[in-house]
């Protein structure tokens, strides 16, 4: 059956098949903290995402629990320099070394964590992320938290899924510009990659 979309139509988002819980082995799991930087999560930021604010305490609390269970922690850090082509799509943001580029203090990296500075949406593109996940830590599971759901979170999840990592997303720990963008991300990951799409970080348990 041909699909026809007319601008102005209302599009129904299919049901998202949330799982009730996921149980993971900490040492076999990496937590990717996606772009929790001032320009995205602070009201003074160049590309502030209002819905990100509510996720921050949940992410911070979960990180404490994850570290206690031996989960490996990696950060992506959106990084741009003068003349970056992405600034033709979005306002100037996350200029290397600027306040907006910095990871916020409440979830800042600790010794032993990895920070992958990235120049595109995908956290694996031209970064050290795959090296650590695949060859140093040798993890099987990747939990992704952060922002923006349908851009950097989704592109990173796609790269993880295509490397056959089990991708875990919790709806209360990722944030988007619109409700549709959020739902689209969760729906996409829920059927396209090895996954656990959950409602909350509290639904993740460690063996």
Secondary structure as UniProt FT lines:
FT   TURN            7..8
FT   STRAND          22..24
FT   HELIX           26..28
FT   STRAND          29..34
FT   HELIX           38..41
FT   TURN            43..44
FT   TURN            46..47
FT   TURN            50..51
FT   HELIX           52..68
FT   TURN            69..70
FT   STRAND          72..78
FT   TURN            82..83
FT   HELIX           85..88
FT   TURN            96..97
FT   TURN            99..101
FT   HELIX           105..107
FT   TURN            111..112
FT   STRAND          114..118
FT   TURN            123..126
FT   HELIX           129..130
FT   HELIX           131..136
FT   STRAND          141..147
FT   HELIX           149..153
FT   HELIX           154..162
FT   TURN            163..164
FT   STRAND          166..175
FT   HELIX           179..192
FT   STRAND          195..198
FT   HELIX           201..203
FT   STRAND          204..206
//
